[in-house]
Amino acid sequence: MKRTVLSVCILALTLILTACGPAPSDSTDSGRDHVFDYGGDVTLRILSGSENQELEGILDDFARERGVNIEMDYQGSLDIMRTLQGESIDYDAVWPASSLWLTAGDTQYRVKHAQSISITPVVFGIRQSLAEELGFVGREVSVADLLDAIRSGQLNFCMTSATQSNSGCSAYIGFLYALLGNPDVITSESLQTPGLSEQITQLLSGVDRSSGSSDWLKDLFLTGGYDAMVNYECLVISANQELEERGEETLYAVYPYDGLSIADSPLGYVDNGDTEKEQAFLDLQEYLLSDEVQNEIQRTGRRTGYEGVSAENADVFSADWGIQPDRVLSPIRMPSTDVLMECLNLYQTEFRKPSLTVYCLDYSGSMEGTGREQMVEAMSQILIQENAEKNLLQASEHEVNILIPFEGYPRGIYTAEGNGAELEALYTQVEAEEAVGGTDIYYAAMEGLRQLDDYDLGQYTPAIILLTDGVSDGSFSDFRDGYEAFGADVPVFSIMFGSADPTQLEELAELTHARVFDGREDLIGAFRSVKGYN
């Protein structure tokens, strides 16, 4: 997708920006952690999937009424799995989207009292007019029907990364299950079925924006300009409530009948031998499962059983939006942990739409010392494939990675295609650069756009990732003008290092529908988060 005229405009703007200074919100970390503290003697630290942010009002009521403090940390379900696999768990409870991640992560059997709090299917939410045009309204829709719409160019959608979030993973496994002809269970052998690779690759080619979190995917969709998203039914309902309030077109829920997956939201206690905390946990769980609170949970668009919802909550599950509250949910059977991890590795290295990523690395004088060291270590986790594989961050055969070291200006452009030696050689350049000089994040980001102009962005998931302390000269307004002239949906994410100031980075994130992450305390976690979006 060449844009020759725009290339000239962007090049001219980069020359203007050469003469190039600095710029928090709840998007400066991998979740939006929340504390409910009413001075109680007991504090429960809960590691939760982001979709449970919609239940914070209920948690607040419990904390206030019972005098138990609650600290919520939000991460993707795969991060929750990894936490459970660690030597120690710095939480009192875990609340992933699906029991799958307890089974896969809790190999040392430290989680007990796990019970499902609610359930919600993973659905396609498609703009009502497009769903009607595709003939999906009022009838059963298969994964093959969705694939045909994608192949014809009629359907593109947003979806969370299958290697970072449960909704994306569940949808992806459902796609595989349907494309394999609904076997009893997916096996390692069935993943070698002729034609499967081509079909799943075509289906995932319909993803036009990705995300590391289901709740943020909903927020992204609400920024406008997208036709569909794959997400939890409850978040499609939440999105529709906001769209309706705005007077905008709502989404129509499509349930792929041959690949339907369910999130069962288990809340489990991490047994660290503290009986007082264990009792506080059991009190919370009993509260959440009480009839009154289960009814409140239904009001958020979550189901509390596999068959129907109460009559008083039927209005939440609107038939006008395609929601089917009386549909008996018959979810697919998830594969074993070993096969699941094989599926996820195939997604990361072969099946997903290839990434096109520009890394803008800040080597200005203010990054000297700790900031530079943190940034170099972070890049080792993404460029050295042995490291990347540990966190399901491997490159695919067809992706493109572009490196732009910068100070007050870009020092050079280094490109690697694929996932071989060429990619790992980029790390040599990362190590070689020294931190010296001024800073201009806008000039670097604009150079990133100029590099992207050489590619057909429709064939990739593009992103620019700034690794910086955010202390910069330059003109945001000039970058904004250039970005708008560029005319493509390219997020500019940031990972902060050193003595970071997020102000300018937040401006870039807001402009480009992206986010800012803090890499100073958990640089690998920050990279996992940002890579979940492309």
C-alpha positions, 0 to 999 in steps of 0.5 A, a space after each residue: 500500500 504505497 502512498 508516494 505523495 504522503 511519503 513526500 509529506 512525511 519526509 518533509 515533516 521529518 526535516 522540519 522536526 530535525 530542529 527538535 522536549 517532555 510530556 499519567 493515566 491509568 494506562 501506564 501499567 499492564 492493568 489498572 490496579 485498584 485498591 478497596 481499603 476501608 481500614 480493615 485488618 485483613 487485605 486480600 491481594 487478588 490477581 485477576 483477568 481484566 474483564 473483572 474490572 466491571 465487577 469493581 462496584 460489587 467488590 467495593 461493597 464487600 470491602 466496605 460492608 465486611 471490613 476486608 481490604 482488597 487489592 486487585 492486580 489485573 493481568 492477562 490469563 497467560 500471565 496468571 498461569 505463569 505466576 502460578 508456575 513460579 516458585 512463590 506467589 505474591 497473591 492471596 487469590 487468583 481469578 483468571 477468565 477460565 479454569 484452563 489457566 488454573 489447570 495449566 499453571 497450578 502444577 504444585 497444587 497451591 490453589 484451593 477452594 476454586 469456584 466459578 463465579 460467572 460464565 460468559 461465552 466468547 462471541 463475535 460482536 459485528 456492527 448491526 448493519 454489517 451483520 445484516 449484510 452478511 446474512 448473519 442475523 437471525 440464523 446459526 453461524 459457523 466458523 466456515 461462514 465467518 471464514 468465507 466473509 473474511 476471505 471475501 474481504 467483507 469482515 475484519 475484526 479486533 481480537 486479543 492476542 491468543 498468547 496473552 489473553 484468554 478471550 483471544 486464546 479461547 476464540 483461536 482454539 474454537 476456530 481450530 476445533 471447528 476447522 478440524 471438523 469438531 473432534 472429541 479433542 484437539 491432539 498434536 497429530 490433528 494439528 498436522 491435518 492438511 489444509 488446517 494451516 492455510 485455513 486458520 492463517 486466512 481466518 486470522 488474516 481478518 484481525 485488523 487490531 490486536 490487544 493484550 487485554 479483553 477489557 482494553 479491546 472493548 475500550 479500543 473498539 469504542 474509539 471508533 472505526 472498527 467493524 467487529 470484535 471477538 470478545 466476551 459476551 458480557 463485554 459486547 453487552 457493555 460496549 453496546 450499552 455505551 454505543 446506545 447511550 452515544 446514539 451510535 450503531 450497536 454490535 450484533 452478537 454472533 455465536 459460532 455454533 461449531 467453535 463456541 468457547 466459554 470463560 467460567 471465571 474461577 476464583 481460587 485461594 492461594 494457600 500460604 498458610 494464613 488462616 485469617 486470610 483464608 477465612 476472608 477469602 471464603 467470606 468473599 467467595 460466599 458473598 459473590 455466590 450469594 443469590 443477591 450478588 449473583 443477580 447483580 453479576 447478571 446485571 453486568 451481562 454475565 451469566 450465572 449458569 449454563 441455561 438462561 438468565 432471570 426474568 428481571 435481567 432479561 433486558 440486559 441480554 437484549 435480543 435486538 443485539 443478537 444476545 441469546 440468554 436462553 441459548 444452552 451453552 455447549 462449549 468445546 472441550 479444551 485440549 491438554 496443557 501440552 497440546 494447548 501450548 503447542 497450539 499457542 506456539 503455532 499461533 505465535 510462529 506460523 498462523 497469526 497475521 505477521 507483525 510489522 514492528 518499529 522499535 524506536 530506542 532512546 539512546 539520549 544522554 538522559 538514558 545513560 546508566 540504568 535506563 539504557 541497561 533496562 532497555 537493552 535487557 528488554 530488547 534481549 527478551 524479544 530479539 533473542 528467540 530463545 528468550 522470546 520463546 519462554 514468554 510466547 513472544 517469538 517472531 514468525 517467519 514472515 514478520 518484519 522488525 525495524 530498529 531505529 536507535 535515536 537521540 535528537 535524531 534517528 542514528 540509523 535504520 536496521 531491518 530484519 525479516 523473519 525469525 532467523 539469524 538476521 533478527 538476532 543480529 539486531 541485538 548486536 546493534 542494540 548493545 553497541 549503541 551508547 547513550 549520549 545527546 539530546 532527545 526527540 521522540 517525535 522525530 523518531 516516531 515520524 521516521 518509523 511512519 516513513 519506514 512503514 510507508 514502504 509496506 502494504 500495511 493490510 498484510 501486517 499488524 503494524 505498530 511503533 514501540 518507543 522505549 524511552 524515558 519520555 523526556 524529549 524536545 520536539 513538537 507533538 503538534 507537528 507529529 500529530 499533523 504528520 500522523 493524520 496525513 499518514 492516514 493509517 491505523 498505526 498505534 504508537 506504544 511506549 515502554 518507560 525506562 530510567 527517570 521516566 515522565 509519561 506525559 508526552 508518551 500519553 499524548 502519543 498513546 491517546 492520538 494513536 489509540 495505544 497505551 503506555 507501559 512501565 518497564 522499570 520494575 517488570 520490564 519483561 512483563 511490560 514487553 509481554 503486555 505491549 507485544 500482546 497488541 501486535 
